[in-house]
């Protein structure tokens, strides 16, 4: 079962980063994040779309998995929460992103 989240347009003039918590029943998950559009008007600008962290739950306990960067994909079992994140950095940037999460692939 796929789940889609489209960020809509976001830009460097707005206050980011933006996040969204996706709470799900324990599921096997394969998730991808990507930029749909990107426009830059200044130097040294960028946009990022990805996963900040995710949480798994099992009889052994609840564990939060984080990275020192924003991850572009997740592939794990017993996922119960995913934090989506998107932001722009720099002068004149406008972008949009998309998250696709496939659930219960077993």
N, C-alpha and C positions, 0 to 999 in steps of 0.2 A: 504494500500500500504506500504510494508516494504522498509526501506532504510538500507543498511549495510555499515559499514566502518571497515576495518581491518587495524590495525596499522602497520603490518609487524613487524619484529624483532627489538627490541630496547634494549639497555644495559646501565649499569651504567657508562661506559666509555664515552658515548656520552653526549652531553649537553641537558638536559631536564629541566623542563617538556615541553612536546609538546602539542600543542592545535590545534583544528580545529573548525572553526565556521560553523555551518550548518544553513543556512537561508532558511526558508520555508514559503509558504503561510499560513495564520492563520489556524491551524489544531488542532484537538484533537490528543494527543500524548501519547503513552505508549512506553517508551524507557528503554532498559537494556544494561548494560556494563559488560563485563567479561574478565578474563584472559584466553587466549587459551593455552599458555604454560608458564612455569616458570622454570628456572634453576638457582641454587645458588651455588657459589663456596666459599663464605666467610660467617662469622657470622654477625648477625645483618643487614641483607639485606632484601629488599622487593621491590615489584613492585605494582603499583596502576594504575587502569583503571577506569574512571568514568566520571561523569558530573560535571563541575565546576559551571555552572549556566545556566539558561534559561530565555527567555524573552517572555512575553505574551502581546498581543495587542488586545484591544477591544475599543468600543466607550467611555468607561470610562477612557482610557489612556493606556500607555505602562508601564509595570512593570517588573523589573528584579528580579528574585528569586535566591538567593544564600544561601549556607550552610556554616557552619564553617568547613566542611570536604568535600571530594569528594563523591558525591552521586552515588550509584550504579543503580538507576532507577529514571524515571520521569513518572508521570501520571497527565496530566493537559489538559485544554482546551485553544484554541486560542493561541497556541505556535507559535512564529514567528522566534525565534533564539535559538539554543542550542550550548553551548560550550563544546566540548569533550576534555578530558585531559588524558594523560598517562605519567608515569615516573618511574624510578628505583631509589632506594636509597640504598647505601651501597657499598660494595667492588665489587664482581664479580657476577653480576646478568644479566641474559638475559631473556627477556620475549616477548610475543606478546599478543595483545588484540583484542577484537571485540566489536563493538557497533551495536545494532539493534534498529531501531526506526520505530514503526508502526504509520502511519499517517491516519487521518480521520476515526476513529473507530466508529463514531456516526452512 
